[in-house]
Amino acid sequence: MECSGVQIRDLAIEGAWEITPRQFADDRGVFLEWFKDATFTDTVGHAFELQQANLSVSGAGVLRGIHFADVPPSQAKYVTCVRGAVLDVVVDIRVGSPTFGAWDSVLLDDQDRRAVYLTQGLGHAFCALEDDSTVTYLCSAPYAPGREHEIDPLDPAIGVEWPTTARDGSPLALRLSDKDRAAPSLAAAQDAGLLPTWDEVRAFRSTLTG
């Protein structure tokens, strides 16, 4: 099957993109290319080095994040939702960035089948909008507990507008892990020296483009 054409949209946070694939449907079902190296490289400026692939299944209202990893190497992520729906959120945690503390979001679901790519040095979170929402992540670095950190996803200084209704319109109660609920605010994480800087992220990303 000849497949070409995806829509790429820059998010409000530098280093993050929304990818909407072209879907091919017939009486058998649907086919799409949810990742293509040539398209990715043309957009981002370097190939994606896959080191780990994750999958999570979440009930409605489950909120995971805001998560990030030390730079270098941090952990870039290519994320999609293969079942259900989630609100996927990217947060700029790079100290010195023009958009430090800002966020943007994309609805990932099993209808439009969009993906989000976020580069190294950004924070990531999502909220499931229905039960059994299944998210897959391609990761540029393996999980390393000593380098992984969290920021409070409910930090009013960031002000993420988390959904209050599920996909079916029913009220949505947010559910966080104990670890995410105890996470520091953005300001506290900055004061503790946990956040990457704009300059060190750009310096590391320059090594990826050669």
N, C-alpha and C positions, 0 to 999 in steps of 0.2 A: 504494500500500500504506500503510495507516494504521500508523504506527510511534510508539510512545511508551513511556516508562519506561526509566530507567537507574538503576543503583545507584551512589551516590556514598559513598565512605568517606574520612573524614579520616585521613591518615597520622599517625604519631607526631611528625612534624616540622610545625610550624605553617607553613601556606602550601603544602602539598602534599596532593594528593588522588589516590585510585584511582577510576577510572571504569569500571564494568562495563556494557557495552551490552546491550540486549535483542536477541537474534538471531532472525531469521525464516527458518526452513528449510523447504524443500519438495523435490520431486524434481528441481528445476532447480539447487539449490544453497542459498546463504545470503545474506541481506541484513541489513545493520545500519547504524545511524547512529553513526559513531565520533567525530564532533564535532557539537555542536549549539549555536549561539550562545546561545539563550535559556537552556538548561540551564547552560551554562558561566557566563553572567553572573549567574544566580541564585545559583550556588554561590560564585563568586569575588568578586563585587561589582563587576565591570567587564567590558566586552567584551574579547575577545582581538584585539589588533591584529597581524595576520599580516604579517611583514616578510620571512620566508625559510622555505622548506621544504627539509629535508634528508632523505637516505636513505642508510643504510649497510648493507653486507652483510658479515657476519663469520663466520669459521670457528669451530668449537667451541673454547672456551677463550679466545677473544679477549676481553680486558678493556679497555674504553675508559673513561677517566676517572681520577680525579675532575676534572671540568672546571667552571669558572665564569668569569664576566666581571665587570668593574668595574661598580659602581653609582654613578651612573646610566649608561646605562639597564639594564645587565646584560642578561640574556637569559632570559626565561621560556620554558619548553618544554612542549609537549603531545606525549607520546611514546606510540607503540604499536608492536607487532611484527606485521607482516603475514605473515611466514613464519618458521617455526621457533620458537625460544623463547629468551628472555633473562631473567636476573635483573636487574631495574632497581633502582638504588639512589639514594636522595636523602640528602644529607648536610647537616646544619646547620653552616654555616661562618660564621654571623653573630656576630661578637664581641659579647658581652653578652646573647645570646639565652638564655632559660631552658634550652634544649636544645642549646647550643653543643657541637659535637663528636659529637652523636648521629646515628644513621642509621636509615633504615627501607627496606624493600624490597618489591617487588611482582613476581610472576611475570607477564611479558607473553608471550603465545604466540598461535598461530594456532588455538586451540581456544576459550578463553574470550574472547579478543580484547579484553582490558582495555586501558586507557590510563592513563597517569600525567600529571598536570599539576603542575609545580613552578614557583613564582613566582620573581621576581627575587631574587638574593642567595643562592640555594642552590647546593650542589654536586651534580653529576650524574655517574653512572657506570653501566655495565652490563657483564654478562658473558654471552657467547653460550653456550647449552647444546647447540647442535648446529650442524653446518655449514650455511652459506647462511642463517643467521638474518638477517632483513631488518627493520630498524628505521626508522620514519619519524618525523621531528620537525617539528612546527610551531613556529616560533620568533618571538618578539616583537621581535627586533632582528637585524640582519644580522651575520654574522661579521666581527669587526674584530680582526686579529691583535694590535694594540697593547693591547687591553683583555682579552685572553683569558689565563687562567692555569690551572695544574694543581696538584693535590695528590696525593701518593703514595697510590694506592688500597690499598696494603698497609701503611699506617701503623698500627702496633699501638695507638697512642693512640686511633685511631678504631675499629679492630677490626671492620671489615666481615667478616662470615662468608661469604666467597666459596665457591661450590659446588666440590666436589671430584669430583663425578660428572656426566656428561653426561645428556641427556634419556633416552638409551637405557640408562643405568646403567653405562656404561663409565667408566674413570678419566678425569678432566679435568685437563689441564695448562694452567695460565694462560699467556697470551701477551700481552705488553704492547709498545707502541711504545717506542722508545728515549726519546722525549720524556716519556712517562708514567712510565717506569721511573726517570728522573732527576728526577722532580718532588719538590719539598720536602715535608717533613712538615707537618702542620697547624700545629704550634708554630712551625716555621721560617717558614711563610708569614705567620703572625700577627706574628712578630718583624720581618719585612720590610715590614710595613704593607700587605700585599696583600689582606687579607680585608676584606669589608664589615662594617659594624657593624649591630647590631640597630636602632639609632635611625635611621641613614641609610636603611636598607632600608624601614622603616616610613614614613619621611617621603616617600620616593619613591613607594611604593605608594599613599599617600594622594592623590597627584596624579592617579593613574589612576582613582580612584573619584569624583573631582570634589569 
